[in-house]
Amino acid sequence: MRINWLSVSVLLFLLGTRPLALVHAQELTDPLIQIGSPGNLYSEILDEERKFWIHLPESYSASVDITYPVIYLLDGEQLLGGLAAIQQFYSFFRIPEMIVVGISNDTNRTRDLTPTVVASRHDSEVEASGGAPEFRAFLTKELIPHIDSTYSTSAHRVLIGHSFAGLFAIDTLVGQADLFTHYVALDPSLDWDDGKWLKQALEKLDSAQLAGHSLFLAISNEIIRFSDTLTFETVDSDSSRFSLGVRSAKKFVEVQEKLHNDLSFASKFYDQDIHGSIPLVGMRDGLVDIYDFWELKRPSLYNDPDTPTETILSLIRDQSQAREEGMGYPLPMELDLLEMLGQFYADVGQTTKAKGVLALASTYYPLVSSLHGTLVDLCAELKDETCAREHAIIADSLSGASTYQDKVDSVFGDSN
């Protein structure tokens, strides 16, 4: 058998690094990342106009029957650019394509994102606070239904928040967990209300049932801003208000790790990042942690032409099953990747394996005419008339032509 080593090297690159190169092979007309489209929604609950931005996946099309998970990003006016960059470089490889709703919190931020009313914080007066229940009602009853009715969304949602917004994220997990599937809290202000809220939250988490939900907690190294002797390990020895935020986060981690509430929980201390710099790395790590099932497993087996067909098919089924379990709804391996695998095996002369891969792909994507068309050619090469005619009928019915049935007749003769 003559092996096309160019195809092998391309497969090694695409499976070993990023399928993004394949999926987005079209010529770019604008090399800059396009970040979001603005939107407005009047909230009856808050009695005010609310701003947001919608950042759609590159493959998004309202005419295609595909639903996308949704990230709700608080402080969208500040963080959407960073999250868009993360999506650009990590989608397909480590995380799924997702719709992002960047919610503006540039006015009344403290009011909207804090769970209880306080008169002061860190010796400074607080004008308005404790509006988190109303803001959450806005999300629940107005914004999320608006997004779901306008875009092709799934029920799989992620909430990301930084600082006060991280506090809001955990408060939502504690009080209304089913509103989102996953939560990413970036250096949340867990010292709110001098620790009273944290005490109550941990008590509620103790009795909560959070199976199917996850929380990623990112903690910045604010210690270096007030001490050159304390460390994350020794900060509990300090009792000043400067260390209260870090100490509160540590307490949350220590308590949650001992609870049996079935929450999938991960935390990370970033010794090289402070409060203002943690959002970028925290968003990336949080999403990669949530979607640890997404990355292609065992790429060396796909790359090896000697891997048996059934092993390849089992890998594809397992990958698709893992995604379905992780996402909560069927979400198979990307069509582009499956087509590329089929083409690779055809290029190296393994027509039976190519047919097996694309036949499996056709069960995941039954309405793609080009997929059935390729199977017509592979079946014809294998002298499998029944297979060729079956896929020719489907391909032609989807395309509204008789091209493939005519092709089969030219190979096997008129079936009539």
Residue pairs with C-beta under 8 A, 6 or more apart in sequence:
1 348
1 349
1 350
2 348
2 349
3 305
3 348
3 349
4 347
4 348
7 343
7 344
7 347
7 348
8 303
8 305
8 344
8 348
10 344
11 302
11 303
11 340
11 341
11 344
12 299
12 303
13 21
14 21
14 22
14 337
14 340
15 296
15 299
15 302
15 303
16 299
16 303
17 93
18 92
18 93
19 92
19 93
19 296
19 334
19 336
19 337
19 340
20 89
20 91
20 92
20 93
22 336
22 337
22 340
23 59
23 92
23 334
23 336
23 337
24 58
33 84
33 85
33 88
35 53
35 55
35 80
35 81
35 84
36 53
36 54
36 55
36 76
36 80
36 84
36 100
36 102
37 53
37 54
37 55
37 56
38 51
38 52
38 53
39 51
39 52
39 53
39 54
40 49
40 50
40 51
40 52
41 49
41 50
41 52
41 142
41 143
41 146
42 48
42 49
42 50
43 49
43 50
43 138
43 142
43 143
44 142
45 134
45 137
45 138
45 141
45 142
46 134
46 135
46 138
50 103
50 104
50 138
50 143
51 77
51 103
51 104
51 106
52 76
52 101
52 102
52 103
52 104
52 143
53 76
53 77
53 80
53 100
53 101
53 102
53 104
54 99
54 100
54 101
54 102
54 147
54 151
55 80
55 83
55 84
55 87
55 99
55 100
55 102
56 99
56 151
57 68
57 87
57 91
57 97
57 98
57 99
58 91
58 97
59 66
59 97
60 68
60 97
60 99
60 152
62 151
62 152
64 152
65 152
65 367
66 152
67 152
67 153
67 154
67 329
68 96
68 97
68 98
68 99
68 151
68 152
68 153
68 154
69 96
69 98
69 99
69 153
69 154
69 156
69 157
69 158
69 181
69 327
70 98
70 99
70 100
70 101
70 147
70 151
70 153
70 154
70 156
70 157
70 158
71 83
71 98
71 99
71 100
71 101
71 157
71 158
71 159
71 160
72 101
72 103
72 139
72 144
72 157
72 158
72 159
72 160
72 180
73 79
73 80
73 83
73 100
73 101
73 102
73 103
73 160
74 103
74 105
74 113
74 159
74 160
74 161
74 162
74 165
74 168
74 169
75 103
75 104
75 105
75 109
75 161
75 162
75 165
76 101
76 102
76 103
76 104
76 105
77 102
77 104
77 105
77 106
79 102
79 160
79 162
79 279
79 283
80 100
80 102
82 279
82 280
82 283
83 100
83 102
83 160
83 283
84 100
86 280
86 283
86 284
86 287
87 95
87 97
87 98
87 100
90 284
90 287
90 288
91 97
91 98
92 334
93 295
94 287
94 288
94 291
94 294
94 295
95 287
95 288
95 290
95 291
95 294
96 291
96 294
96 323
96 327
96 331
98 158
99 147
99 151
99 153
101 143
101 147
103 139
103 143
105 112
105 113
105 165
108 128
108 131
109 164
110 126
110 127
110 128
110 129
110 164
111 128
111 129
111 130
111 131
111 135
112 131
112 132
112 134
112 135
112 168
113 131
113 132
113 135
113 161
113 164
113 165
113 167
113 168
114 129
114 130
114 131
114 132
114 164
114 167
114 168
114 192
115 130
115 132
115 133
115 167
115 168
115 171
115 192
115 193
115 197
116 129
116 130
116 192
116 193
116 196
116 197
117 129
117 130
118 126
118 129
118 130
118 192
118 193
119 125
119 126
120 126
121 192
122 241
132 168
132 171
132 172
135 168
136 168
136 172
136 175
136 176
136 179
139 179
140 176
140 179
144 157
144 179
147 153
154 327
154 328
154 329
155 181
155 328
155 329
156 181
156 327
156 328
156 329
157 179
157 180
157 181
157 182
158 180
158 181
158 182
158 183
158 184
158 287
158 290
159 169
159 172
159 179
159 180
159 182
159 183
159 184
160 169
160 183
160 184
160 186
160 283
160 286
161 167
161 168
161 169
161 184
161 185
161 186
161 188
162 186
162 187
162 188
162 278
162 279
162 282
163 186
163 187
163 188
163 189
163 275
164 189
165 186
165 188
166 185
166 186
166 187
166 188
166 189
167 185
167 188
167 189
167 190
167 192
167 197
169 183
169 184
169 185
169 188
170 183
170 185
170 188
170 190
170 201
170 215
170 217
170 252
171 197
171 201
172 179
172 180
172 183
173 180
173 183
173 210
173 213
173 215
173 263
174 201
174 204
174 205
174 208
175 204
177 208
177 210
177 213
180 213
181 212
181 213
181 214
181 328
182 213
182 214
182 215
182 216
182 290
183 213
183 214
183 215
183 216
184 215
184 216
184 218
184 282
184 283
184 286
184 287
184 290
185 215
185 216
185 217
185 218
186 218
186 278
186 279
186 282
186 283
186 286
187 218
187 219
187 220
187 222
187 245
187 249
187 275
187 278
187 282
188 217
188 249
189 245
190 197
190 198
190 245
190 248
190 249
190 251
190 252
191 198
191 244
191 245
191 247
191 248
192 198
195 244
195 248
198 248
198 251
198 252
202 251
202 252
202 255
202 256
205 255
205 256
205 259
205 261
205 263
206 259
206 261
207 261
208 261
208 263
209 261
209 262
210 261
210 262
210 263
211 262
212 328
213 263
213 264
214 263
214 264
214 265
214 266
214 289
214 290
215 256
215 263
215 264
215 265
215 266
216 266
216 267
216 268
216 282
216 285
216 286
216 289
216 290
217 249
217 252
217 253
217 265
217 266
217 267
217 268
218 267
218 268
218 270
218 278
218 281
218 282
218 285
218 286
219 232
219 246
219 249
219 250
219 253
219 267
219 268
219 269
219 270
220 270
220 273
220 274
220 275
220 277
220 278
221 232
221 269
221 270
221 271
221 272
221 273
221 274
222 242
222 243
222 245
222 246
222 274
222 275
223 230
223 231
223 232
223 235
223 243
223 246
224 274
225 242
225 274
226 240
226 242
226 243
227 238
227 242
227 243
230 237
230 238
230 243
232 246
232 250
232 269
232 271
235 243
235 246
235 247
235 250
236 247
236 250
238 247
249 267
253 267
256 263
256 265
257 265
266 289
268 282
268 285
270 278
270 281
270 282
273 281
273 282
291 326
293 322
293 323
293 325
293 326
294 323
294 326
296 302
296 319
296 337
297 315
297 318
297 319
297 322
298 315
301 307
301 311
301 312
301 315
302 312
302 315
302 341
305 345
305 348
305 350
309 350
309 352
309 353
309 356
312 341
312 353
312 356
312 357
313 356
313 357
313 360
316 333
316 338
316 357
316 360
317 360
319 333
320 330
320 331
320 332
320 333
320 364
323 331
323 332
323 333
324 330
324 331
324 332
332 364
332 365
333 364
335 361
335 364
335 365
335 368
335 371
338 357
338 358
338 360
338 361
338 364
338 365
339 358
339 361
339 371
339 374
341 357
342 354
342 355
342 357
342 358
342 361
342 374
342 378
343 354
344 354
345 351
345 353
345 354
345 357
346 354
346 378
351 378
351 381
351 382
352 382
354 378
355 375
355 378
355 379
355 382
355 387
358 371
358 374
358 375
358 378
359 375
361 371
362 368
362 371
362 372
362 375
362 391
365 371
366 394
367 398
368 398
369 394
369 395
369 398
369 399
370 395
372 391
372 392
372 394
372 395
372 398
372 404
373 391
373 395
373 403
373 404
375 387
375 388
375 391
376 388
376 391
376 392
376 395
376 404
376 407
376 408
379 385
379 387
379 388
379 391
380 388
380 407
380 408
380 411
380 412
385 408
385 412
388 408
388 411
388 412
389 405
389 408
389 412
389 415
391 404
392 404
392 405
392 407
392 408
393 405
395 403
395 404
396 402
396 403
396 404
396 405
408 415
409 415
